[in-house]
Amino acid sequence: MQSAERCGILRVLIKMAPRSSPLPRPGPQGADLMASTSLPASAKEATTRVQRGRDLYTEHANEIRFERGSWYVPSNSVEGRFYAVRLGPVESCECPDHTYRGARCQHVTAAVVARAKSTKCACCGNRVPWRFVSEVQEEDELLSWFVGDRLCSDCVRGGFWA
């Protein structure tokens, strides 16, 4: 068979073949292309976790404590259970949610809020809520503390001012 005949046969075969094959496309088609929500599921989930962490702090702020570099945050599901949370460049929590997902859990969020709403006492070294802290002023004329030092109400009442 000569090349001219081959070219003619190929042209006929190409003309007979369908121009576009109806292959099924992956993903949603037609009306399903429109999103039903503005946030993906993971962002929604993160938002609810943040809100649950804020709620956890609001409900249990007086139970959250700071000891030896860790925040101890109560569990929402198990009465009397506390999870150790470490904040810093790498956040960690002992709860199963954080262990399996590796993302910020409600306990970490509650600890972040607790840290933001507290400070370290210059006298006893304990972390206390800002509302229980007095800052040393220049007019206090104290010899033991510097202007700007923060003292908790227990240390002030205990006579550590003088």
C-alpha positions as CSV (number, residue, x, y, z in Angstrom):
1,M,0.0,0.0,0.0
2,Q,1.3,3.4,-1.0
3,S,1.6,6.3,1.4
4,A,-1.1,8.3,-0.5
5,E,-3.6,5.5,0.0
6,R,-2.7,5.2,3.7
7,C,-3.3,8.9,4.1
8,G,-6.7,8.7,2.5
9,I,-7.7,5.8,4.7
10,L,-6.6,7.6,7.8
11,R,-8.6,10.7,6.8
12,V,-11.7,8.6,6.4
13,L,-11.2,7.0,9.8
14,I,-10.6,10.3,11.5
15,K,-13.8,11.8,10.0
16,M,-15.8,8.7,11.2
17,A,-14.5,8.9,14.8
18,P,-16.5,11.0,17.2
19,R,-15.0,14.5,17.7
20,S,-15.2,14.4,21.5
21,S,-15.8,11.3,23.6
22,P,-18.3,11.8,26.4
23,L,-16.0,10.7,29.3
24,P,-17.3,11.1,32.8
25,R,-15.7,13.9,34.6
26,P,-14.7,13.6,38.3
27,G,-16.4,15.9,40.8
28,P,-19.8,17.7,40.9
29,Q,-21.6,18.5,37.6
30,G,-24.2,21.2,36.7
31,A,-26.0,22.7,39.7
32,D,-23.8,20.8,42.2
33,L,-21.0,23.2,41.3
34,M,-22.5,25.9,43.5
35,A,-21.2,25.7,47.1
36,S,-23.9,25.4,49.7
37,T,-21.7,27.1,52.3
38,S,-19.0,29.7,52.2
39,L,-16.6,27.8,54.4
40,P,-15.1,24.4,53.8
41,A,-15.8,21.7,56.4
42,S,-12.3,22.0,57.9
43,A,-12.7,25.8,58.5
44,K,-16.1,25.3,60.0
45,E,-14.7,22.6,62.2
46,A,-11.9,24.9,63.3
47,T,-14.4,27.7,64.1
48,T,-16.5,25.4,66.3
49,R,-13.3,24.1,68.0
50,V,-12.3,27.7,68.8
51,Q,-15.7,28.5,70.1
52,R,-15.8,25.4,72.2
53,G,-12.4,26.4,73.6
54,R,-13.7,29.9,74.5
55,D,-16.8,28.4,76.1
56,L,-14.6,26.0,78.0
57,Y,-12.6,28.9,79.4
58,T,-15.7,30.9,80.2
59,E,-17.3,27.9,82.1
60,H,-14.1,26.7,83.9
61,A,-11.8,29.7,84.2
62,N,-11.4,29.2,87.9
63,E,-10.3,25.5,87.4
64,I,-7.6,26.2,84.8
65,R,-4.2,26.4,86.5
66,F,-0.6,26.8,85.5
67,E,2.0,24.5,87.1
68,R,5.6,23.7,86.1
69,G,5.3,25.1,82.6
70,S,2.0,23.4,81.7
71,W,-1.6,24.6,81.7
72,Y,-4.0,22.1,83.2
73,V,-7.4,22.4,81.5
74,P,-10.5,20.4,82.5
75,S,-12.2,18.0,80.2
76,N,-15.7,18.7,78.9
77,S,-16.6,15.1,78.7
78,V,-15.0,13.4,81.8
79,E,-15.7,14.9,85.2
80,G,-12.5,15.5,87.2
81,R,-10.2,14.9,84.2
82,F,-7.5,17.5,83.4
83,Y,-5.4,17.6,80.2
84,A,-1.8,19.1,80.3
85,V,-1.4,21.7,77.7
86,R,2.0,23.2,76.7
87,L,2.1,26.4,74.8
88,G,5.0,27.8,72.8
89,P,6.4,27.4,69.4
90,V,4.9,23.9,69.3
91,E,1.5,23.5,71.1
92,S,0.6,20.2,72.6
93,C,-2.2,18.6,74.5
94,E,-2.8,15.2,76.0
95,C,-6.4,14.9,74.8
96,P,-7.3,12.3,72.2
97,D,-8.5,14.9,69.8
98,H,-5.2,16.7,69.6
99,T,-3.2,13.5,69.7
100,Y,-5.0,12.0,66.6
101,R,-5.6,15.2,64.6
102,G,-2.5,17.1,65.5
103,A,-4.4,20.4,65.2
104,R,-5.4,22.9,67.9
105,C,-8.0,21.5,70.2
106,Q,-10.5,23.2,72.5
107,H,-8.1,22.7,75.5
108,V,-5.2,24.6,73.7
109,T,-7.6,27.4,72.9
110,A,-8.8,27.6,76.5
111,A,-5.1,27.7,77.7
112,V,-4.3,30.4,75.2
113,V,-7.2,32.5,76.6
114,A,-6.1,31.8,80.2
115,R,-2.6,32.9,79.4
116,A,-3.8,36.1,77.8
117,K,-6.0,36.9,80.8
118,S,-3.3,36.3,83.5
119,T,0.2,37.4,84.4
120,K,3.0,36.2,86.7
121,C,3.2,37.7,90.2
122,A,6.7,39.2,90.8
123,C,6.5,38.1,94.5
124,C,5.2,34.5,94.6
125,G,5.7,33.6,90.9
126,N,2.2,32.2,90.5
127,R,0.1,33.1,87.4
128,V,-3.0,35.0,88.5
129,P,-5.8,36.7,86.6
130,W,-5.2,40.4,85.8
131,R,-8.1,41.5,87.9
132,F,-6.2,40.2,91.1
133,V,-3.0,42.1,90.2
134,S,-1.7,45.4,91.4
135,E,1.1,47.2,89.7
136,V,3.7,48.9,91.8
137,Q,3.6,52.7,91.3
138,E,6.3,55.3,91.9
139,E,4.3,56.8,94.7
140,D,4.3,53.5,96.6
141,E,8.0,54.1,97.5
142,L,8.8,50.5,98.0
143,L,12.3,49.3,98.5
144,S,11.6,45.6,97.7
145,W,9.8,46.1,94.4
146,F,10.4,48.2,91.3
147,V,7.9,50.4,89.5
148,G,5.9,48.3,87.1
149,D,6.3,45.0,89.1
150,R,3.0,43.2,89.3
151,L,1.9,41.7,92.6
152,C,-1.1,39.5,93.3
153,S,-3.7,40.4,95.8
154,D,-2.5,37.6,98.2
155,C,1.0,39.0,98.3
156,V,-0.4,42.5,98.8
157,R,-2.6,41.4,101.7
158,G,0.2,39.3,103.1
159,G,2.3,42.4,103.8
160,F,4.9,41.9,101.1
161,W,4.4,45.5,99.9
162,A,6.7,46.9,102.6
